């Protein structure tokens, strides 16, 4: 019974999150298509991911205010070097994957990019089981 409640809460949270993602995708696509700044596609992608990282970090520190940056640094210092190497490699591959996907799909709408990334995450979760 408790697991059913958790599953229901997870589904509702995901639905809410997807609504935010679609809304932000439509908004950023509107910004990118109406820009006259002369920024290249790679500049736009950089700022898109930079703002995404800032929003994700802000959400993390708001949802868990006791876990601050000094505690994070201390945790990283106490982590095994093999785990840190795997973490760095994972971040590099995720970054490279984002750049590759953005370069391949640069002529498609931002919403298509979001759904492509979501499908990639789902496939990764399914294949990692």
C-alpha positions as CSV (number, residue, x, y, z in Angstrom):
1,X,0.0,0.0,0.0
2,X,2.8,2.4,0.8
3,X,4.6,1.5,-2.4
4,X,1.5,2.2,-4.4
5,X,1.3,5.7,-2.8
6,X,5.0,6.3,-3.6
7,X,4.5,5.1,-7.1
8,X,1.4,7.4,-7.5
9,X,3.4,10.3,-6.0
10,X,6.3,9.6,-8.4
11,X,3.9,9.6,-11.4
12,X,2.3,12.9,-10.4
13,X,5.7,14.4,-9.8
14,X,6.9,13.3,-13.3
15,X,3.8,14.7,-14.9
16,X,4.3,18.0,-13.2
17,X,8.0,18.0,-14.2
18,X,7.2,17.1,-17.8
19,X,4.8,20.1,-17.9
20,X,7.6,22.4,-16.7
21,X,10.0,20.9,-19.3
22,X,7.6,21.4,-22.2
23,X,6.8,24.9,-21.1
24,X,10.4,25.8,-20.7
25,X,11.2,24.2,-24.1
26,X,8.6,26.2,-25.9
27,X,9.8,29.4,-24.2
28,X,13.5,28.8,-25.0
29,X,12.6,27.8,-28.6
30,X,10.7,31.1,-28.9
31,X,13.7,32.9,-27.5
32,X,16.1,31.2,-29.9
33,X,14.0,31.7,-33.0
34,X,13.4,35.4,-32.3
35,X,16.9,36.3,-31.4
36,X,18.7,39.0,-33.4
37,X,21.9,39.0,-31.4
38,X,23.8,37.1,-34.0
39,X,24.7,34.3,-31.6
40,X,25.8,31.0,-33.2
41,X,24.0,27.8,-32.5
42,X,26.8,26.6,-30.2
43,X,26.6,29.8,-28.2
44,X,22.9,29.3,-27.8
45,X,23.4,25.7,-26.7
46,X,26.0,26.8,-24.2
47,X,23.7,29.3,-22.5
48,X,20.8,26.8,-22.6
49,X,22.9,24.2,-20.7
50,X,24.5,26.8,-18.4
51,X,21.0,28.1,-17.4
52,X,19.8,24.5,-17.0
53,X,22.8,23.7,-14.7
54,X,22.0,26.9,-12.6
55,X,18.3,25.9,-12.3
56,X,19.1,22.4,-11.3
57,X,21.7,23.5,-8.7
58,X,19.2,26.1,-7.3
59,X,16.5,23.4,-7.1
60,X,18.9,21.0,-5.3
61,X,20.0,23.6,-2.7
62,X,16.5,24.7,-2.1
63,X,15.2,21.1,-1.7
64,X,18.1,20.2,0.6
65,X,19.3,23.4,2.3
66,X,21.5,21.5,4.8
67,X,23.7,20.0,2.0
68,X,25.9,23.0,1.1
69,X,28.8,23.4,-1.2
70,X,31.4,22.9,1.6
71,X,29.8,19.6,2.6
72,X,29.8,18.6,-1.1
73,X,33.5,19.4,-1.4
74,X,34.2,17.4,1.8
75,X,32.2,14.5,0.5
76,X,34.2,14.6,-2.8
77,X,37.4,14.7,-0.8
78,X,36.4,11.6,1.1
79,X,35.2,9.7,-2.0
80,X,37.3,6.8,-3.4
81,X,39.5,7.9,-6.3
82,X,38.0,5.1,-8.6
83,X,34.5,6.5,-7.9
84,X,35.7,10.0,-8.7
85,X,37.2,8.9,-12.0
86,X,34.0,7.1,-13.0
87,X,32.1,10.3,-12.1
88,X,34.4,12.5,-14.2
89,X,34.1,10.1,-17.1
90,X,30.3,10.0,-16.8
91,X,30.1,13.8,-16.8
92,X,32.4,14.0,-19.8
93,X,30.4,11.4,-21.8
94,X,27.1,13.1,-20.8
95,X,28.4,16.4,-21.9
96,X,29.8,15.0,-25.2
97,X,26.5,13.2,-25.8
98,X,24.6,16.5,-25.3
99,X,26.8,18.3,-27.8
100,X,26.5,15.5,-30.3
101,X,22.7,15.4,-29.9
102,X,22.5,19.2,-30.2
103,X,24.7,19.2,-33.3
104,X,22.6,16.4,-35.0
105,X,19.3,17.9,-34.1
106,X,20.1,21.6,-34.4
107,X,17.5,22.1,-37.1
108,X,14.7,20.5,-35.2
109,X,12.5,22.1,-32.6
110,X,13.7,22.2,-29.0
111,X,10.7,20.1,-27.9
112,X,11.9,17.3,-30.2
113,X,15.3,17.6,-28.5
114,X,13.8,17.3,-25.1
115,X,11.8,14.2,-26.0
116,X,14.9,12.7,-27.7
117,X,16.8,13.2,-24.4
118,X,14.0,11.7,-22.4
119,X,13.9,8.6,-24.6
120,X,17.6,8.3,-24.2
121,X,17.3,8.5,-20.4
122,X,14.5,5.9,-20.4
123,X,16.6,3.5,-22.6
124,X,19.6,4.0,-20.4
125,X,17.5,3.1,-17.3
126,X,16.0,0.1,-19.0
127,X,19.3,-1.2,-20.3
128,X,21.1,-0.7,-17.0
129,X,18.8,-3.1,-15.1
